[in-house]
Amino acid sequence: MSDHTPTPPPIAEVDLHAFLDGELPDERARVVEAAILADPALAERLAGYEADKAMMRRLYGPLIDRPVPRHLVDLAQSAATEPVRPWADWRRLGAVAAVVLLLVGGGGYLALRPAADVVQLALAAREVPAAVPADLAPYNAALSRIVALNIKVPDLARAGYRLAGVKVAGDAATVAYRDADDRLFTLYLRRSDGTVRFDQFKRDKLRVCVWQDDQLSMVMAGEMSAAVMQKLASMAYLGLTATT
């Protein structure tokens, strides 16, 4: 029988997240670190997760010091005393646990059901104005008025996306971008209904990301990978309030 060192298991998504959080055993952490250094694609994925983590801290960090809403505590406590039920109830209890964990611990990802109403509005408004405005000041003012926050049209040039147009219609606005291959990426903004949502999914050929806090509702859509969407979502959110 030949004596050889077992091949370590391949690097999984859970390994990258645990490595980023410093939760891997030392031996596994060294394996993951070596793989990241040797594989640019793996390093890019890790960088995307790190950007997401920073984004979530910025978005949800203020919630850490807030008391957990009484109705969520009551719902979680009642769920703990209920008998085990079918799959649909298990999913509901899991969503409640995720919300309570987020509010109490301030960490993790919040992935709830897609906000179908906001997504439908965003995709229906996915069109490009005839020309890029020469002066963005009036559009920045309009965006700020719509969401009652001091924001501006994000600059995504570092990600390879040029501004293609801005359209303001009533209580919402669509900002359109194009990449080097002329593929369309849209950013839909409106005032939030107060529900905290963060989700990413595919709708036909489009990758859609819903990012909503208690004030701002933002829906991004484009034909791209999940990793690219994560990067653009982070840049777009941070770019809304970036100083020049």
C-alpha positions in Angstrom: 0.0 0.0 0.0 1.4 3.4 -1.0 1.8 6.0 1.6 0.7 9.5 0.5 -0.7 12.7 2.0 -4.5 13.0 1.5 -5.5 15.7 -1.0 -7.2 18.5 0.9 -10.9 19.2 0.0 -11.5 21.9 -2.6 -12.1 25.4 -1.5 -15.8 26.0 -1.0 -17.8 29.1 -0.5 -18.1 28.4 3.2 -14.3 28.2 3.4 -13.9 31.7 2.0 -16.5 33.2 4.3 -14.9 31.4 7.4 -11.4 32.5 6.2 -12.6 36.1 6.0 -14.1 36.0 9.5 -11.0 34.3 11.0 -13.0 31.2 11.9 -11.0 28.5 10.1 -8.7 26.1 12.0 -5.1 27.1 11.4 -4.3 24.2 9.1 -7.3 24.8 6.9 -6.7 28.5 6.9 -3.2 28.0 5.6 -4.5 25.8 2.8 -7.2 28.4 1.8 -4.6 31.2 2.0 -2.2 29.4 -0.3 -5.1 28.7 -2.8 -6.1 32.3 -2.8 -2.5 33.5 -3.5 -2.2 31.0 -6.3 -5.6 31.6 -7.9 -6.6 35.2 -9.0 -10.2 34.2 -9.6 -10.4 32.9 -6.0 -8.8 36.1 -4.7 -11.4 38.1 -6.7 -14.2 36.2 -5.1 -12.8 36.8 -1.6 -12.4 40.5 -2.4 -16.1 40.6 -3.4 -17.1 38.9 -0.2 -15.0 41.4 1.8 -16.6 44.3 0.0 -20.0 42.8 0.8 -19.1 42.5 4.4 -18.0 46.2 4.6 -21.2 47.2 2.8 -23.4 45.3 5.2 -21.6 46.8 8.2 -22.3 50.2 6.8 -25.9 49.4 6.0 -26.8 47.5 9.1 -24.2 48.7 11.7 -26.5 51.3 13.2 -29.0 48.6 14.0 -26.7 47.0 16.6 -27.5 49.6 19.2 -31.2 49.6 18.6 -33.5 47.4 20.7 -35.0 44.4 18.9 -38.6 45.3 17.9 -41.0 43.7 20.4 -43.0 42.0 17.7 -39.9 40.2 16.4 -39.0 39.0 19.9 -42.5 37.8 20.5 -42.6 36.0 17.1 -39.3 34.3 17.8 -40.3 33.2 21.3 -43.6 31.8 20.1 -41.8 30.0 17.3 -39.5 28.3 19.8 -42.5 26.8 21.7 -44.3 25.6 18.6 -44.1 21.9 17.5 -42.1 21.0 14.5 -44.1 21.7 11.4 -43.8 21.2 7.6 -41.3 22.8 5.3 -43.2 26.0 4.7 -43.3 26.8 8.5 -39.6 25.9 8.8 -38.8 28.5 6.2 -40.8 31.1 8.0 -39.1 30.4 11.3 -35.7 30.6 9.6 -36.5 34.0 8.2 -37.6 35.2 11.6 -34.4 33.8 13.2 -32.3 35.6 10.5 -33.9 39.0 11.2 -33.5 38.6 15.0 -29.8 37.5 14.6 -29.1 40.5 12.4 -30.7 42.9 14.8 -29.0 41.4 17.9 -25.6 40.4 16.5 -25.2 42.9 13.7 -23.7 40.3 11.4 -24.5 37.9 8.6 -26.4 38.2 5.3 -30.1 39.0 5.1 -31.6 37.1 2.2 -35.4 37.4 2.3 -38.0 36.7 -0.4 -37.5 38.8 -3.6 -39.3 42.1 -3.4 -41.6 41.4 -6.3 -43.4 44.7 -6.3 -40.2 46.8 -6.4 -38.5 44.5 -8.9 -41.4 44.7 -11.3 -41.4 48.5 -11.1 -37.6 48.5 -11.6 -37.7 46.2 -14.6 -40.6 48.1 -16.2 -38.5 51.3 -16.0 -35.4 49.6 -17.4 -34.8 51.9 -20.4 -32.1 54.4 -21.4 -32.8 58.1 -22.0 -31.6 59.5 -25.3 -28.5 61.2 -24.0 -26.3 61.6 -20.9 -27.1 64.9 -19.2 -24.3 67.4 -19.3 -25.1 68.7 -15.8 -26.0 66.1 -13.1 -26.8 68.6 -10.4 -30.5 68.8 -11.2 -30.7 65.0 -11.2 -28.7 64.7 -8.0 -31.2 67.1 -6.4 -34.1 65.0 -7.8 -32.7 61.8 -6.4 -32.2 63.4 -3.0 -35.8 64.6 -3.1 -37.2 61.2 -4.0 -35.6 59.3 -1.2 -35.3 62.2 1.3 -31.5 61.7 1.6 -28.6 63.7 0.3 -27.4 61.4 -2.5 -26.0 61.6 -6.1 -25.7 59.6 -9.3 -23.0 57.0 -8.5 -19.8 56.9 -10.6 -19.1 53.3 -11.7 -16.3 54.1 -14.1 -13.8 52.2 -12.0 -15.8 49.0 -12.6 -15.9 49.7 -16.4 -19.5 51.1 -16.5 -20.1 54.5 -18.1 -23.1 56.6 -17.4 -25.7 56.2 -20.2 -28.6 58.3 -18.9 -30.8 59.3 -16.0 -34.6 59.3 -15.9 -36.7 60.7 -13.2 -40.4 59.7 -13.2 -42.6 60.8 -10.3 -41.4 59.2 -7.1 -38.7 57.0 -8.7 -35.6 57.3 -10.8 -33.6 55.0 -13.1 -29.9 55.5 -13.7 -28.5 53.6 -16.7 -25.0 52.5 -17.4 -23.2 50.6 -20.2 -20.1 48.4 -20.0 -17.4 48.0 -22.7 -19.6 45.5 -24.5 -22.5 47.9 -24.4 -24.4 45.7 -21.9 -27.0 47.6 -19.9 -26.9 47.9 -16.1 -29.7 49.9 -14.4 -30.1 51.3 -10.9 -33.6 51.9 -9.8 -34.2 54.2 -6.8 -37.2 55.1 -4.7 -38.2 55.7 -1.1 -38.3 52.6 1.0 -41.5 51.3 2.5 -39.5 50.7 5.7 -38.8 47.1 5.1 -35.2 45.9 5.3 -34.3 43.7 2.3 -31.2 42.4 0.7 -31.4 39.7 -2.0 -29.8 38.7 -5.2 -31.4 36.4 -7.8 -31.9 35.8 -11.5 -34.9 36.9 -13.5 -34.7 35.3 -17.0 -31.3 36.4 -18.2 -31.0 39.3 -15.8 -29.1 39.3 -12.5 -31.2 41.3 -10.0 -30.1 42.7 -6.7 -32.6 44.3 -4.2 -30.9 46.4 -1.6 -33.3 48.2 0.8 -33.0 49.8 4.2 -35.5 51.8 6.2 -35.1 54.9 3.9 -33.7 53.8 0.5 -35.0 51.2 -1.9 -32.5 50.3 -4.7 -32.9 47.6 -7.4 -30.0 46.8 -9.7 -30.3 44.7 -12.9 -28.0 43.6 -15.6 -26.6 40.5 -17.5 -23.6 39.6 -15.3 -22.3 37.1 -12.8 -23.2 37.1 -9.1 -19.7 38.3 -8.3 -19.8 41.3 -10.6 -23.2 42.2 -9.3 -21.9 42.1 -5.7 -19.1 44.5 -6.7 -21.4 46.9 -8.6 -23.9 46.8 -5.7 -21.2 47.8 -3.3 -19.9 50.5 -5.5 -23.3 51.9 -6.3 -24.4 52.1 -2.7 -21.2 53.7 -1.5 -21.2 56.0 -4.6 -24.6 57.4 -3.7 -23.1 59.3 -0.8 -19.4 59.6 -1.9 -17.9 63.0 -1.7 -16.1 64.5 -4.7 
